[in-house]
């Protein structure tokens, strides 16, 4: 989230604890778009909250850790939650 929004990446960054949030204004196809970026950290307890956060959403980005196969497997569950 910090890399995308602030163009800053630190290898010693701590994992998100809880839910992280930021906004970013960008331009797409001649339109100004304000993005709300939520980092749910992949924690099980936040899966229940996700549906209330994504009401009225227009898109989602699910990111996983290529060095951790469990995060790839979890993507399908996150997608199902978003679809419902």
Beta strands, then each sheet from edge to edge (+ up, - down):
strand 1: 20-28
strand 2: 31-39
sheet 1: 1+ 2-
end
